[in-house]
Amino acid sequence: MELIFATNNEHKLKEIRSLVDEKIQILSLSQAGITTKIPEDFDTLEENAHQKAGFIHSLTGKNCFADDTGLEVTALDGEPGVYSARYSRIGELRFPEMEINEGNIHKLLFKLRNITNRNARFRTVISLIINNQEFKFEGIAKGTILKKNRGKEGFGYDPVFQPEGSRLSFAEMTLLEKNRLSHRAKAMEKLVDFLNSL
């Protein structure tokens, strides 16, 4: 089975390919020959995943899936949420001079500097379009936000997110260790179970 994944993010591709059976071939946008910018206009993860998958499907007519992921911090009323990937580029507090991942973490830690409740969760929503039908899958990883970066692996907010049940940040884990706990892996497991049931 061949599925187009609506991303060119090598980290996401590596994570997801490590989870699926070898019978399922995951193609990135570039591997599928898609160079068009994918719209992402909505204020919820569910709507963005739906929009991205729908766009790829309408463009190619092929089976595909898209994900949208957000870090939701309790003390910040769910921020950065759907804006996680561009957090340091929006709002009144911005850090455009920094590399975007570095800026995102810097802004998050700055906003939490005097806050003791550091509970947070990563949430991934996957929209799969297969045989012209849409299915959605969700994965959640609960944890806490650390006070400083730890680890060099992973991407995004991984250096400051410590999942429940672990003493390591996501960025201190191997991919195998992260896949036992991560939001994306949990959503993908549901997707893979569904594909295997077809």
RADAHU-V119408 format. One record per residue. RES is the residue in one small letter. BURIAL is # if it has 24 or more other C-alpha atoms within 12 Angstrom, else .. Layout:
{{RES,BURIAL} {RES,BURIAL}}
//
This chain:
{{m,.} {e,.} {l,#} {i,#} {f,#} {a,#} {t,#} {n,#} {n,.} {e,.} {h,.} {k,#} {l,#} {k,#} {e,#} {i,#} {r,#} {s,#} {l,#} {v,#} {d,.} {e,.} {k,.} {i,.} {q,.} {i,#} {l,#} {s,#} {l,#} {s,.} {q,.} {a,#} {g,.} {i,.} {t,.} {t,.} {k,.} {i,#} {p,.} {e,#} {d,.} {f,.} {d,.} {t,#} {l,#} {e,#} {e,#} {n,#} {a,#} {h,#} {q,#} {k,#} {a,#} {g,#} {f,#} {i,#} {h,#} {s,.} {l,.} {t,.} {g,.} {k,#} {n,#} {c,#} {f,#} {a,#} {d,#} {d,#} {t,#} {g,#} {l,#} {e,#} {v,#} {t,.} {a,.} {l,#} {d,.} {g,.} {e,#} {p,#} {g,#} {v,#} {y,#} {s,#} {a,#} {r,#} {y,#} {s,#} {r,#} {i,.} {g,.} {e,.} {l,.} {r,.} {f,.} {p,.} {e,.} {m,.} {e,.} {i,.} {n,#} {e,#} {g,#} {n,#} {i,#} {h,#} {k,#} {l,#} {l,#} {f,.} {k,#} {l,#} {r,.} {n,.} {i,.} {t,.} {n,.} {r,#} {n,#} {a,#} {r,#} {f,#} {r,#} {t,#} {v,#} {i,#} {s,#} {l,#} {i,#} {i,#} {n,.} {n,.} {q,.} {e,.} {f,#} {k,#} {f,#} {e,#} {g,#} {i,#} {a,#} {k,#} {g,#} {t,#} {i,#} {l,#} {k,#} {k,.} {n,#} {r,#} {g,.} {k,.} {e,#} {g,#} {f,#} {g,#} {y,#} {d,#} {p,#} {v,#} {f,#} {q,#} {p,#} {e,#} {g,.} {s,.} {r,.} {l,#} {s,#} {f,#} {a,#} {e,#} {m,#} {t,.} {l,#} {l,.} {e,.} {k,#} {n,#} {r,#} {l,#} {s,#} {h,#} {r,#} {a,#} {k,#} {a,#} {m,#} {e,#} {k,#} {l,#} {v,#} {d,.} {f,.} {l,#} {n,.} {s,.} {l,.}}
//
